[in-house]
Amino acid sequence: MHKNYKLLILLAVLTVLSLTLSLTSGTKSRSNFRVDLFNLADTSQIQSIKIDGLQQVEIKKHNEGRWQINDRYGLNENLKTVLLAVLNQVNVRRPVSQIQQEEIAQRLRSSTKITVETGEQTLEFFAGGNAARTQSYFMLEGDNQPYIVEIPGYRNYISGIFELTEMQWRNRTLFNTHWRSLQSLTVSYPGNGGNDLNIFFEDEFFRVQNVALMDTTALISYLAGFELFEANEFIASGFNSAYDSLSQTTPTAIIELNEINRDKNQRLNVFPKLQDDNYVLTSNKDGELSLVDFGRVRQLLRRPGDFTR
């Protein structure tokens, strides 16, 4: 009995030792990578972000805090917020399995490379994902170990932010005016001039041409629709042959807005809506084509009778 008791004690000690070693080994296994391997604690120091994928996109911050895309277009503010959040909050969930490591690493090296410059450091990594776009993979430049990455509480495909085109990154603002800075606004209908809308500032308030008794509430509500009015997407020539042909036709409406600051003057051509299309083709004063929800465009195409009290 005494001998058996000693054996039981020894077995208990060995069991505790085995469990301790197992837990210690597991802790080391889980902590042999940094969860913050790809994130930047202070995104305010970012000077540029280069994305080299299907297109080459450089997002650069200028000294005055203005962000530009390829030194041509302003950066969409909502997308900037998402991009900086990704770079600040992305965590490594775990390395990909050894079985998949080489295959995924090879695929990442030929996909999208991101280079982030802060002035004091450079972060270079590749971004991609699985075919179903349910897992995002990041891999550091010069490394051969891909990682599955995530943002805690965010289930969407993180790598998708690095797959946007130049046109998708750009600021989509078509109009951004306040009625206090507006001088005049016209909506003309080629071929149907009797419906043209002409709003202009006179004395202390606005007048609508050919409207004697004006509904000021309706007018102010209408003008508010020109505050930060955005396109759904700018498109390039060749995006769609039907849109290319349509852009050469006569617009159904032309909206012209004149501001106190002449640099903010704008003109928007609105083309006929294609059958079964939820969007309307438009072009601004620079000839750039964009698509806008039909319902939102329709709210801008008013006539004098809409403001009669």
C-alpha positions, 0 to 999 in steps of 0.5 A: 500500500505504501509503495502504491501510495508513492506511485500515485503521488509520483503520477500526480506530480508527473501529470501536473508537470505534463499539464504545465509544460503543455500549457506553457508550450501552447502559450508560446505557440500562440504568441510566436507572432505579433497581432499588430504586425500590420497595423499603424498606431498613429495613422496621422503620420501617414504621408502616402499609401501606394497600392500596386494591383490591377491599377496603380493608385497613390494616395498622398497627403499634402502639407495642408492636410488635403489628400489626393489620388494620383495627384489628380483627384480629391480622395473620397472622405468616407473611403479615407476613414475606412482605409485609415481604420483598416491600417490602424485596427487590423490584427493577425488572427493566425498564420495560414497553415503550413499546407497552404503557406507556399500556395498562398504566399505565391498568390499574394506576391502576384496580387496587390502590394501596399506601401505605406510611408510615414516619414519615419518608417515604411510598411510594405505588405501584400494583400489578398484573400480566398476565392470566396472573399471570406478571409483576408491574407496579408504578408510582409514584403521579404517574408514567406509567411502569410497571415489571416487578418481581421478587424475585431467585430468587423466581418467584411472582406478587409482586403477589398479596400485595396482592390478599388480603382482610381475612379472608385477612390476619388471624391464623388461630389457633384454639387456642394453649395449652401443657399447662403452662398448661392447666386443663381441656379438654372435647370434647362430642358433642351427642346422643352424650354417652357419648363426651364427653372430659373432661381436667382438671388434678388435683394434679400432672398431668392426669386423663381422666374415666372412665379408670383406667389412663391412657396419659400419652404419648398424652395429652401428644401429644394436648395438643400438638396445641392448640399454635398450631392454626390455621384454614385461613381465616376466612370471612364470612357470605355466603361460601358459602350451604351454610356459612351454612345449616350454621352454623345446625345443631347441631355434631357436636362442641364443644371447650372449653379453659380456661387459667390465663389466662382471656383465652385460654379458647376454645370451638370448634363443629365442624359436620358435614362436607359431602360431597366437602368437604376442609374442616370448618366451625367457629365460635369463641366470638365466632361467627366462622366458619372452615374447617379441614382435615378431617384436622387437626380429626379429630385433636382429636376424641378419646374417653376410650378413646383414652387407656386404657393 
